Amino acid sequence: MAENYSAFKDLNLSDARSENETREEYKLRKKRNNKVLKFYNNIGREAFQQMFPEGANYRMFEVPEKEAIKVDTKKVGKAK
């Protein structure tokens, strides 16, 4: 494993709100930070590094578009 691994390099973990950040953006950032930190503390550094080799970022919270998650029902079959 990389010795210089930084799990949170792309996250703003500051408790202070930035000048250009609205209250809603601040609250959302804090909520996401808490989720990442809780997950990190639950699974540990090694497992987190295996799951996120480039470290955590805010893109991991984005919902994929419907087209990207569309499943071909011919291969999988229909739900009963």
Accessible surface in RSA format (square Angstrom, percent):
REM  Atomic radii and reference values for relative SASA: ProtOr
REM  Chains: A
REM  Algorithm: Lee & Richards
REM  Probe-radius: 1.40
REM  Slices: 20
REM RES _ NUM      All-atoms   Total-Side   Main-Chain    Non-polar    All polar
REM                ABS   REL    ABS   REL    ABS   REL    ABS   REL    ABS   REL
RES MET A   1   147.57  76.4  65.54  43.4  82.03 195.3  72.98  62.0  74.59  98.8
RES ALA A   2    65.13  59.9  44.63  68.9  20.50  46.6  55.16  77.7   9.97  26.4
RES GLU A   3   167.90  96.4 136.31 103.1  31.59  75.2  57.85 111.9 110.05  89.9
RES ASN A   4   139.98  96.5 112.40 108.6  27.59  66.4  38.29  92.2 101.69  98.3
RES TYR A   5    23.80  11.1   7.25   4.1  16.55  43.1  11.76   8.8  12.04  14.8
RES SER A   6    51.90  43.9  42.79  57.1   9.12  21.0  27.81  59.2  24.09  33.8
RES ALA A   7     5.69   5.2   1.84   2.8   3.85   8.7   1.84   2.6   3.85  10.2
RES PHE A   8    43.42  21.7  36.41  22.6   7.01  18.2  37.26  22.6   6.16  17.6
RES LYS A   9   134.41  65.6  97.46  59.8  36.95  88.0  57.44  51.7  76.97  82.0
RES ASP A  10    74.33  52.1  52.03  51.8  22.29  52.7  19.88  46.8  54.45  54.3
RES LEU A  11    15.75   8.8   0.06   0.0  15.68  39.4   1.32   0.9  14.42  38.8
RES ASN A  12    59.61  41.1  51.61  49.9   8.00  19.3  26.66  64.2  32.95  31.8
RES LEU A  13    70.61  39.3  48.81  34.9  21.80  54.8  49.79  35.0  20.82  56.0
RES SER A  14    53.49  45.2  39.97  53.3  13.53  31.2  36.44  77.6  17.06  23.9
RES ASP A  15   103.57  72.6  90.43  90.0  13.14  31.1  35.06  82.5  68.52  68.3
RES ALA A  16    68.27  62.8  55.51  85.7  12.76  29.0  63.65  89.6   4.61  12.2
RES ARG A  17   127.61  53.6  99.51  50.7  28.10  66.9  22.65  31.0 104.96  63.6
RES SER A  18    45.63  38.6  32.37  43.2  13.26  30.5  23.64  50.3  21.99  30.8
RES GLU A  19   188.45 108.2 147.01 111.2  41.44  98.7  68.65 132.8 119.80  97.8
RES ASN A  20   137.71  95.0 104.79 101.3  32.92  79.3  47.52 114.4  90.20  87.2
RES GLU A  21    22.34  12.8  18.05  13.7   4.29  10.2  10.50  20.3  11.84   9.7
RES THR A  22    70.52  50.2  65.46  66.4   5.06  12.1  67.39  90.5   3.14   4.7
RES ARG A  23   139.47  58.6 136.92  69.8   2.55   6.1  41.31  56.5  98.16  59.5
RES GLU A  24   125.78  72.2 119.41  90.3   6.37  15.2  66.58 128.8  59.20  48.3
RES GLU A  25    90.90  52.2  85.78  64.9   5.12  12.2  37.55  72.6  53.35  43.6
RES TYR A  26    47.35  22.1  47.35  26.9   0.00   0.0  26.69  20.1  20.66  25.5
RES LYS A  27   112.19  54.7 104.75  64.3   7.44  17.7  58.98  53.1  53.21  56.7
RES LEU A  28    84.22  46.9  80.43  57.5   3.79   9.5  83.61  58.7   0.61   1.6
RES ARG A  29    18.46   7.7  16.33   8.3   2.12   5.1  18.29  25.0   0.16   0.1
RES LYS A  30    48.30  23.6  48.30  29.6   0.00   0.0  31.30  28.2  17.00  18.1
RES LYS A  31   125.83  61.4 121.11  74.3   4.71  11.2  67.79  61.0  58.04  61.8
RES ARG A  32    56.64  23.8  56.57  28.8   0.07   0.2   4.39   6.0  52.25  31.7
RES ASN A  33     4.20   2.9   4.10   4.0   0.10   0.2   3.63   8.7   0.57   0.6
RES ASN A  34    87.45  60.3  83.08  80.3   4.37  10.5  26.39  63.5  61.06  59.0
RES LYS A  35   119.78  58.4 111.76  68.6   8.02  19.1  65.00  58.5  54.77  58.3
RES VAL A  36     3.51   2.3   1.07   1.0   2.44   5.9   3.51   3.0   0.00   0.0
RES LEU A  37    60.80  33.9  60.80  43.5   0.00   0.0  60.80  42.7   0.00   0.0
RES LYS A  38   142.91  69.7 138.05  84.7   4.86  11.6  85.42  76.9  57.50  61.2
RES PHE A  39    71.68  35.9  69.37  43.0   2.31   6.0  71.30  43.2   0.38   1.1
RES TYR A  40    40.38  18.9  40.07  22.8   0.31   0.8  25.56  19.2  14.82  18.3
RES ASN A  41   113.94  78.6  83.82  81.0  30.12  72.5  28.42  68.4  85.52  82.7
RES ASN A  42   109.71  75.7  74.66  72.2  35.04  84.4  20.56  49.5  89.15  86.2
RES ILE A  43    59.15  33.7  33.86  25.2  25.29  61.0  40.54  29.2  18.61  50.5
RES GLY A  44    27.43  33.8   0.00   N/A  27.43  33.8  26.90  73.8   0.53   1.2
RES ARG A  45    99.18  41.6  93.96  47.9   5.21  12.4  38.20  52.2  60.98  37.0
RES GLU A  46   105.42  60.5 105.30  79.7   0.12   0.3  43.84  84.8  61.58  50.3
RES ALA A  47    36.75  33.8  32.63  50.4   4.11   9.4  34.62  48.7   2.13   5.6
RES PHE A  48     0.12   0.1   0.12   0.1   0.00   0.0   0.12   0.1   0.00   0.0
RES GLN A  49    18.94  10.6  17.58  12.8   1.36   3.2   6.59  14.0  12.35   9.4
RES GLN A  50   131.04  73.3 102.55  74.9  28.49  67.8  38.13  81.2  92.91  70.5
RES MET A  51   108.58  56.2  80.30  53.1  28.28  67.3  78.08  66.4  30.50  40.4
RES PHE A  52    46.63  23.3  43.78  27.1   2.85   7.4  46.63  28.3   0.00   0.0
RES PRO A  53    82.78  60.3  66.29  60.4  16.49  60.0  66.73  55.1  16.05  99.8
RES GLU A  54   126.88  72.8 119.92  90.7   6.96  16.6  64.40 124.6  62.49  51.0
RES GLY A  55     5.90   7.3   0.00   N/A   5.90   7.3   0.04   0.1   5.86  13.1
RES ALA A  56     0.30   0.3   0.00   0.0   0.30   0.7   0.24   0.3   0.06   0.2
RES ASN A  57    23.92  16.5  23.69  22.9   0.23   0.6   3.02   7.3  20.89  20.2
RES TYR A  58    56.97  26.6  53.96  30.7   3.00   7.8  54.26  40.8   2.71   3.3
RES ARG A  59   161.53  67.8 151.87  77.4   9.66  23.0  62.05  84.8  99.49  60.3
RES MET A  60    77.52  40.1  38.07  25.2  39.45  93.9  49.33  41.9  28.18  37.3
RES PHE A  61    50.16  25.1  29.98  18.6  20.18  52.5  34.35  20.8  15.81  45.2
RES GLU A  62   117.67  67.6  97.49  73.8  20.18  48.0  38.79  75.0  78.88  64.4
RES VAL A  63   131.24  86.4 106.06  96.0  25.18  60.7 107.79  93.7  23.45  63.6
RES PRO A  64    75.12  54.8  58.57  53.4  16.55  60.2  70.26  58.0   4.86  30.2
RES GLU A  65   130.65  75.0 121.14  91.7   9.50  22.6  51.04  98.7  79.60  65.0
RES LYS A  66   178.66  87.2 170.30 104.5   8.36  19.9 113.10 101.8  65.56  69.8
RES GLU A  67   150.41  86.4 132.31 100.1  18.09  43.1  51.49  99.6  98.91  80.8
RES ALA A  68    81.33  74.8  39.53  61.0  41.80  95.1  51.54  72.6  29.79  78.9
RES ILE A  69    99.41  56.6  82.81  61.7  16.61  40.0  89.76  64.6   9.65  26.2
RES LYS A  70   173.65  84.7 142.41  87.4  31.24  74.4  93.22  83.9  80.43  85.7
RES VAL A  71    92.33  60.8  77.03  69.7  15.30  36.9  80.38  69.8  11.95  32.4
RES ASP A  72    71.30  49.9  57.50  57.2  13.81  32.6  32.69  76.9  38.62  38.5
RES THR A  73    74.15  52.7  69.05  70.0   5.10  12.2  46.73  62.8  27.43  41.5
RES LYS A  74   191.36  93.4 155.16  95.2  36.20  86.2 107.08  96.4  84.28  89.8
RES LYS A  75   179.31  87.5 140.60  86.3  38.71  92.2  91.61  82.5  87.70  93.4
RES VAL A  76   108.44  71.4  75.90  68.7  32.54  78.4  81.23  70.6  27.21  73.8
RES GLY A  77    39.84  49.1   0.00   N/A  39.84  49.1  29.73  81.6  10.11  22.6
RES LYS A  78   171.64  83.7 147.60  90.6  24.04  57.2  93.71  84.3  77.93  83.0
RES ALA A  79   107.80  99.1  66.87 103.2  40.92  93.1  77.32 108.9  30.47  80.7
RES LYS A  80   246.42 120.2 168.08 103.1  78.35 186.5 144.75 130.3 101.68 108.3
END  Absolute sums over single chains surface
CHAIN  1 A     7061.1       5736.3       1324.9       3800.9       3260.2
END  Absolute sums over all chains
TOTAL          7061.1       5736.3       1324.9       3800.9       3260.2
